[in-house]
Amino acid sequence: MEDRITISHHPYTPLPDGDNAPSSGVSPATQNGRRRSLKFVLVLSGVLAVGLIMGAMFSFSTNDGGAVKMSPLFYKGWYHLFYQYNRDGAIWGKKIVWGHAVSRDLIHWNHLPVAMVTDQWYDVNGVWTGSATILPDGQIVMLYTGSTNESVQVQNLAYPADPSDPLLIEWIKYPNNPVLVPPPGIDFKDFRDPTTAWLTPEGMWRFVIGSKLNKTGISLVYDTVDFKNFTLLDGLLHAVHGTGMWECVDFYPISKVGENGLDTSINGLGVKHVMKASLDDDRNDYYALGTYDPVSTTWVPDNPKMDVGIGLRYDYGIYYASKTFYDSNKKRRVLWSWIKETDSELSDIKKGWASVQGIPRTILFDHKTGSNLLQWPVEEVNKLRSNKTVFENLEVNGGAVVPLEIGLGSQLDITAEFEVDKKSLESVQESNEVYDCKNSMGAAGRGALGPFGLLILADEQLLEQTPIYFYIVKGSGGDLKTFFCADHSRSSEATDVDKEIYGSIVPVLRGEKLTVRILKSLMHWDVFFFDPDGPLFYKGWYHLFYQYNPDGAEWGPKIVWGHAASKDLIHWEYLPVAMTTDQWYDTNGVWTGSATILPDGRIMMLYTGSTNESVQVQNLAYPADPSDPLLIKWVKYPNNPIIVPPPGIGPKDFRDPTTAWLTPEGKWRFIIGSKQNTTGISLVFDTEDFKNITLVDGFLHEVKGTGMWECVDLYPVSKPGEDRVKTSVDELEVKYVMKASLDDDRNDYYAIGTYDPVNGTWVPDDPALDVGIGLRYDYGIYYASKTFNDTNKNRRVLWSWIKETDSNNTDIQKDWASVQGIPRTVMLDNTTGNNLLQWPVAEVDTLRSNHSVFQNLEINSGAVVPLEIGLTSQLDIVAEFEVDKESLERAQKTDEVYACNNSTGAAGRGALGPFGLLVLAYQDLSEQTPIYFYIVKGSDGNLKTFFCADHSRSSEADDVDKEIYGSTVPVLEGEKVTVRILVDHSIVESFSQGGRTCITSRVYPTKAFSDDAKIFLFNNATEANITASVNIWQMNSTSTN
């Protein structure tokens, strides 16, 4: 066997999509919690020699929830993809809306706000699949299926609110919707998915809708002049008995003579028409070629044996609910499809997302066979190629497995061709063998002429592998029949994933070699990200850079800087990776850094790099084009590194420079975290130009026993009566916050004190509450935080990384990990004088909808009170509690020493607590996440209030965090006990007493999600009745997280 193999790498290719975004299927398995290296090998299990070439794919996914069927178009320079999107969970739900994304090139995508929601009686149970038709005058009409308040499938009309807007942000639903209801004889749940319309010879617009009659799949035909008044035509465009419900039907012309795609309205000589249906019974997409008669309004297949539903499929894997559109930009027809998950529904729920869109494909008529379509990745995919590796004429003998050493194997475009030597073909005996991929032994089976091909996503020992292979059968007449298969039987050691073998026959004409292109990619928002870096506001845009691992869902040696931008801190656009590991001084990681904006508007970005010898050094970067508000391209200073570890500092203990501030002498000053033995320290540096740096004698601050300080931060919080001041303020009456992330316990500690700019030191107001031994930003899973001065809104904004609390193996399986928390404002608590107040930025309030109010509810001892509000996956809850005064006075003084993490949680009972809310709770309370208060009356008669989050029953999964978090919260005389809780699927951020004490929770319910997630008030105190008032808003999704 001789092989030619060309492999193109796709390293660090930025494909913005959301959210938080995730890949399909299961990522490589792990050994001892570590990702196995991926290998690509040639394999020949037959007894003959054979030869080959191979290729890669990008995928588009939403950041959370599920994404399925889609509606694409090209308009005013932008490709648009609308898609079915469940904002409330990773499974199909009753409130499916239309997500929306746009691209200039079908590769790099930006998520836009949701286009259409379930806000009318005719689509209250779902805005389902539809299609766009662009009229000759440029108007867009969008027909879509809605599921009514009675779950009847009806057809509706929508159009852009502003046709001049190339991004088509806002849509208007026709006031007289629905425009079509199920006709007589059609079941009310069997009438969906209108196609793009085409012009008839009479000047009418015609389209089809899928349905069924008994077990016969059918396509109903409608004509219209204005898309508001419709005529159902007699008969059917086509019907096939035994195929069941047809959904997502598609009908379009293809050229028998040319290489271009055709507008949907084209017909005549040299034109074939494709009829396609997605069969609801077996969840596969079938097509057939045939002839369309616009007079009789019928379509007839060229070969009745290859009719729709019984013949050819677009794809023999997991490819469904596809849709094409005519791309007038490139004169081609482009095919999109949904790629479903093949792991368990429970896994989808745990990872919080499901499904991706496949790479867009061009569709052409196969002139050689005359009976097939040719599908190929759009040409734009080729622009992602880099680092080409070629393997020419490899001899692969029978039984051989040949490794192909190419380096990283997570994003590849592989083209391969195989040639079986002629002697083998001639010498092989004719056979009556009946081969079928699905029912075969896969790549492990052996025949005279196969299998042979490639093993992708294979580990070193081949314990996990995904063979893509050919199998040739020489029939009794001497003819060769070739099968093309994908074997999932050993693709993963996980027990809850698909292990089927897919495939079918592929026509191989005389003289042709066997060829395959394989696209293997993770090019969407689906990997591991970590510390926020260099947040800033610049020319109207908020920017967030972040630690990003493009190669997996865990920390790795090639951390780069991801980049996202927003106008409002809520709706984000993912931009190309800002900085990669391309220099000796950061080849092992572009680590945390901070931005400083100079008075003349220039940006200086200081960051830590891990060198080729893993030494931590500091480097300088700046925008390549300061006029670009999106700051796409960055330049690294040619003389980096600008600072190396000073004497006495370990080479791995010198990282994370802060934003710089001006000293009275006009120099720029910043600090870097480190340690000496077990003492955490902050080193001080001065500079005038950010290129020549001086180490200042002494430390800004140090605290014994706190270990390594990373992600240090120093900033002023208040003059008397002010909320926020900029970083470069040095008046002595201004309070300064000193913050450090302690590497030893992975928590963020802060203290309030005084900064002396003359001697370069900071002193805490209360040594008992010093950095690392006192207050924390957050008592949950909140780490590596960073603030920035928001000049746009005159406030200080805090960002932080929220890690996962499930197992590393689960992260690797879901192929992403970690999120950024909701940005918070930070202010000094002028009432206590020794606390910060943290609060979600005001922009979060714009996501509120569907307000529910519960006033003065009496919650007796031992009571659990449900709050009926509908969907509870995304909520903003504001609650206040009042303990009756008699109970407080009557309660006995006690020496009880309470601590949230050492308590029995919400199940424990004391005289004055616990009481609070149960969020993400299942109806029978078998899963619940209590956010609660517990009051202790001390021996001195003073009350001490604890604020806690109990994870002990948050999930029935056995590989997730079940701890109880929390601390004390100051409650002053006359104050009620208050809490604000933001629930966003698996993330719960809680703020007590205006943000004096905060807790971030990461929970993974297996039952209490989507429609089954409930909310309750509870009072488990033994001697107190509670009065509660609660305001709850359901929250709209941002489409990007």
KOLTORKOL-711440 format. One record per residue (C-alpha): x, y, z. Coordinates in steps of 0.05 Angstrom, whole numbers, plus 5000, padded with zeros to 4 digits. Layout:
BEGIN
XYZ;...
//
This chain:
BEGIN
500050005000;502750694982;500451325017;500952065005;498852455066;498353205074;496853475143;495654215157;495654455229;490854975255;494355255318;490955785361;486055975306;481056465335;473956285318;469556725361;463256395385;460856455449;459956365502;462755915530;463055435480;464354675474;465754155422;461853565400;463252865424;468252645476;475352905479;481252445487;481252005548;485852105606;490851705646;491551915719;487652545704;492452765649;490652855576;493652325532;497752555472;493852485407;496852075352;495151975279;496951305249;496050925184;493050245194;492249655148;488349075178;487448685113;492548225082;494448695025;498549335017;494649975003;495950764999;492751465025;491652265036;487552655092;484153365121;480253795182;473854135204;471554745244;465154745284;460655295310;457155235377;453155645425;456155805493;450755485533;444355105523;442854715461;443454915388;439854525333;436354715268;438455345231;436455875180;442256175140;442856765091;447657275062;445758015068;449558665058;456458345065;454757895124;453157155130;447657045180;446056405218;439756365259;439155735300;434655375349;437055545418;434955335488;437055875537;434755465596;438554825589;442754345549;436753935524;430654065482;425654505518;419054865511;422055555503;426455475441;428456155413;432556385353;439856505368;443556935317;450756975294;454257345237;460657255199;464457585142;467456935118;463356345145;469156195192;469956745244;463256855279;460457375326;454457215369;448957735367;442857825413;437357305407;433257475345;426457205364;423556965430;417256605452;413257235466;406757115427;401156605435;402856315367;410056145386;409856145462;412055405463;417655505413;420355925356;422055335311;425455245244;424455725187;427455985122;429156655093;427256895024;430557524996;425957874946;428458214883;427858894917;432358654974;426858555026;427657955072;421657535091;422556995143;417456445149;418056025211;414255505251;411455695318;408755225371;402455555400;399855585471;396254935454;402354625420;399454705350;404654795296;403155415255;407055835205;408856555219;412057145183;417557595209;421958135177;427658595197;425759205238;431159595202;432859335132;438759825129;442159465187;446958955157;447058575223;439458495224;439358565300;431958685311;426058305280;418658455277;413257915277;407458035229;401458285270;396657795238;400657175252;399756595243;399456625168;398255865161;395055335204;394954585193;390354435134;384853905140;387553205146;394253435176;395453315249;396753945290;403653685309;405753485239;406254145202;413054485205;419354785175;417655205113;422955245059;425955845023;420856064970;422156064895;418756434837;413956054792;413056224718;406656574738;410457044785;407956714849;412456534907;412355784922;414955394981;413854725015;412554485086;413953795114;408653345142;406052625139;399652235126;399651605167;406651335153;407651695088;412452285088;409752865047;411353575025;405554065021;405954624969;403755344979;403555954934;403456684954;404157374925;405557764989;407357245042;401157435080;395757085039;396956365017;393955824973;394855084987;395854744920;392454094903;396753474910;403653414939;410553604913;412752904932;410952334979;414451694999;410751145035;413650875099;418451455112;414351785167;414552515186;418652965140;421653565176;426754085154;424953945081;429254295029;428354374954;433354704908;436354674838;443354454819;446954534753;448453924711;453554314670;456654864712;460654914775;456755474807;450755414853;443955644830;438956124858;432955754886;428356024831;432555744773;429555194730;430154934659;434954544615;441354324649;438054364718;436653804767;432753904831;434653614899;429153394945;431453305017;427753115081;430053005152;426452375175;423752455245;423351705253;430751545245;433852245252;437752235187;437752705126;435952375060;436252674990;434852474919;435952784850;430252884803;426153324757;421453874779;415354064737;412954764757;406454674718;404054044753;407754234816;410953554823;417953284831;419852594806;426252234827;431052004773;431551324806;425451104848;430050604884;434051204910;427951614931;427752074991;428251675055;430351025023;436551214985;442251694992;443852105054;447752755060;451952435114;452351745145;454251995214;450652455263;448452995215;441253235219;436253805207;440454095152;438854695109;441955005047;442055715022;444356044957;450556464972;450057034923;456757284947;460556694920;455356404872;454955744908;450055334948;452055235020;449754685066;449154745142;447354215192;446454075265;451353575296;448153265357;451552985419;453052245426;454252235500;448752175552;443552715566;446152735637;453152905611;450153465569;446653745630;452953715672;457154075620;451554575608;451254565532;449754095476;450554065400;454654445349;453754665277;457854295227;462754635180;459054955121;459554545058;458854724984;454254274944;455254084871;452553574822;457252984812;457953004736;461852344736;456651904769;450452314750;446952054812;450652374870;451853044903;458853274919;459753604987;466153965006;468254445062;467555165040;474055435011;474855925069;476855355114;483455295075;485555985101;486255675170;491755205148;498855265173;504954815186;504054325129;506853625136;507353155077;508252395076;509552135006;508451424981;508551065047;508550315041;503650035091;503949275093;498348815115;497248855190;501549475198;500150095240;504550685221;504951305266;505051995233;509052475276;506253175267;506253495336;499653755362;493753365333;487653735360;486254185299;487953885232;486253885159;488453215130;487852995057;489852285041;489651824981;490451064979;492350614923;491649854926;496749514883;493749224820;496448524831;492748474896;486248694863;487048184808;489247604852;483647674903;478147164895;471147384877;466447344936;459247354956;461047745019;455548215042;459048785078;455749335118;459549845161;454449865217;454149105227;461448965215;467148865264;469649555245;477049695236;478649075277;475548615226;480048355170;478448205098;482348095035;481948835014;480749205078;479949545124;485250075114;485450815131;487251265188;486651245263;485251945290;484552165362;488751555380;492951485442;499851175443;497350495464;491350515416;486750405475;482650975446;482251095371;477351315318;478750945253;476551265187;477250715137;475650385071;473549665058;473449364988;469348764968;470548404901;463748144881;461947494845;461847874779;468848144791;466448854805;469449224864;464949544915;468150044964;465450205033;467350835072;466550775148;467851105215;468850645274;466850925342;467350265379;473950465412;473351215407;472851305482;473550915546;467551295573;461450865584;456051365565;457951525494;456051265425;460250675403;456950535335;460250435268;457750895213;458450895138;456050675070;458250524999;462251054963;462651044886;469850964863;470351004787;475350634744;482150954749;480651354812;484751284875;481351244942;481351934973;478952235038;479252915072;478352935147;477153565186;478753505260;477854145299;476154495364;475255175333;469955455378;469055715449;470155065483;476855025518;480055215583;480755925606;483456205670;485556885699;482657525671;488157955641;488958695626;481658915629;480659615603;475860105570;478460385504;475060795449;468060575469;469559835481;470759425543;476358925532;477658285571;483857875557;484257205592;488656595602;486556095549;488655385532;487155235459;489154515468;484754255523;480254335583;485854365634;492054785650;497454685598;504354915577;501855345519;497255845553;495656435507;491457065514;484357015491;480757665477;473557905479;470358585472;463758885494;459959545491;456359415557;460058885598;454358405583;454158245508;461058015486;464357895420;470157395417;476157665380;482357335353;487457085404;491557695424;498257385442;501156695432;507256315457;511656505399;517856775433;523156445476;521156885535;513856645534;514255985498;511655615559;505956095571;503356805562;501156895633;497457425672;498458165660;495458855666;494159465622;496160175637;493160735595;497861325592;495462055592;496562095516;492061485505;497560975492;496660285523;502359925557;501059185572;505758855621;505158095626;508857495654;511957005606;514556315622;521056225585;523955625549;527055445616;520555585654;523356225686;518056745701;519857405668;516058055654;514758305584;511858905548;506758915492;502659465459;497359525404;499859475333;494459985312;492460465368;486860735323;483460055323;478160065378;477959305379;485459245391;485958635347;493458595336;498958665389;506458765383;511458495433;517258955451;523458715414;527858745476;523558315521;524058095575;524358765611;524958455681;527857795706;527257525777;531557955823;536657635870;533357225925;526957095885;525656395858;525256335782;518156065789;515856575841;515557225802;509157375766;503057795750;504758545745;499359035764;496759645728;501760215740;500260875775;503861535775;508261725834;509162445859;515862445821;512262305755;514561575750;510160985736;509960475793;507259765794;507959145837;509258405824;507457825870;512557355899;514757015963;520756916008;520456246043;513156236067;512356996069;507957296014;510957935987;509658485935;515758755899;515559485876;518259735809;518860435779;519460635707;518961245662;518160895595;516060165612;522459925580;527560105632;525459875701;528160005771;526859545831;524959975892;528159785958;523759406006;516859125995;510159465987;507558966038;508958266065;505257776109;508557176140;505656486130;501456676069;505856356017;506256565944;502357185925;499857185853;495057645815;496558205864;492558845860;493059535892;487960085881;484660675916;477360605935;474761255963;475461965983;470262146035;463562156001;466061855935;465061165907;471161085863;477761415847;482661275792;488960865803;493861445805;491361795868;496061875927;492662325978;493362046048;485862086062;484561586006;483960866027;487660335987;485859615977;491559105977;489458445947;493157785935;491057115907;494256595953;497156025913;497055585974;489555575986;486955875920;482956435950;483057195940;484357606003;484058356011;485258876065;483959616070;489560076090;493960686076;498960756020;505061206029;507761405960;514161695989;516961066021;512960595975;509360206030;502260016047;499859896119;493259546137;488259916180;487359296222;493258806226;488458256248;485058326180;491458346139;492158046070;491557296071;488957246142;482757676141;477457856090;476257536023;472957805961;468657185958;467856576003;466256095946;470255915884;472856595862;480256675845;485557045805;481357675804;483258345775;480259045777;480559625729;478460355730;472360435684;473061145659;466561045620;462260995682;466861285735;467260635775;472060075793;470259405763;472358725789;473258095746;474757395769;475656685745;470456165768;473555475766;469954815758;468254395819;467153735782;472653245766;478453385718;476152775678;469253075669;472353725645;476353345594;470252965571;466153595562;472353925532;471754595566;472654865636;471755505676;467856155666;468856885683;464357145737;459357715730;463358375732;462358735798;463159445821;467559545882;466460095933;468460236004;463160086055;462760756090;458060476143;462959956170;469360296146;472959636140;469159266085;468559316011;461759295977;461458865914;455358895870;453758645799;454859205748;448559605734;448259325663;446058655690;439358965708;437859055633;437158295627;431358275675;424358065652;418057745681;418158055751;414957665808;413857975877;412557615943;411258096000;411657966075;411157216073;410956906143;415756316145;414555916208;419655486241;421054856200;417155106139;419155046065;415055506020;415255425944;415556055901;411955925836;415156345781;415955895721;422955775693;428455855745;434855715706;436756445700;434456895756;435857535792;433257475864;433058025915;430557815984;430258106053;428857736118;426657986185;427057576248;421557766297;424258176355;421257726408;425257136381;431657536383;430457766453;428157086477;434056706447;439056466499;446056726500;450956196478;458256036470;456655676404;462455716355;459355686286;462955626219;459455506153;464555006127;464454586191;456954596202;451554116180;449154646130;441954816118;439754156150;442554356217;437954716265;439455266314;435155766353;436056316301;437655956237;438755726185;433756086140;434056326068;432756055998;433455395963;435455515890;436354995835;432054535877;428353925853;421053865872;422253325925;428453715949;433053125934;437353645899;437854355926;442854915936;441155305999;443556026005;442256186078;443556586141;445056326211;444956786271;448556656337;447157046400;453757076436;455057046510;455657806509;448657866479;451158106412;448557786348;453357506297;450557336228;453456806182;452156776107;453056096076;452055686012;450854936022;453054485965;452153836003;445753665965;446754085903;447553475858;446752725859;453052665817;458752355856;464552735825;462753445844;464253915902;459553825961;462654336009;459254876050;462055576039;461156236076;463256706131;460557236176;457057846148;456458506185;449058676199;448559356232;443259596281;436659706246;438559336182;434558756155;438158146130;438658196055;441357795997;441657845921;442657195883;444357135809;442756435783;445556265715;444555515703;450355205742;453155855770;450256195831;453156865855;450457115921;451357805953;449357936025;448158616058;449459015995;455658605978;459458596044;460057846040;459657465974;459456725955;460256425886;457755725876;458855235818;453754675821;451754115774;444753865788;442753235752;435253345761;434054055783;435054405717;430854725663;423354615677;424954185737;428954715775;424755025831;425855565883;423555555956;423955966019;425755576081;426455686156;429955156195;430755576259;427755246320;425755876358;424556416306;419356596255;421756966194;418357476150;420957476079;419857936019;422557705953;423158025884;424957545828;426457705756;427357185702;433657375663;434557405588;440757075559;446457495533;447856985478;455157035501;457556865571;
//
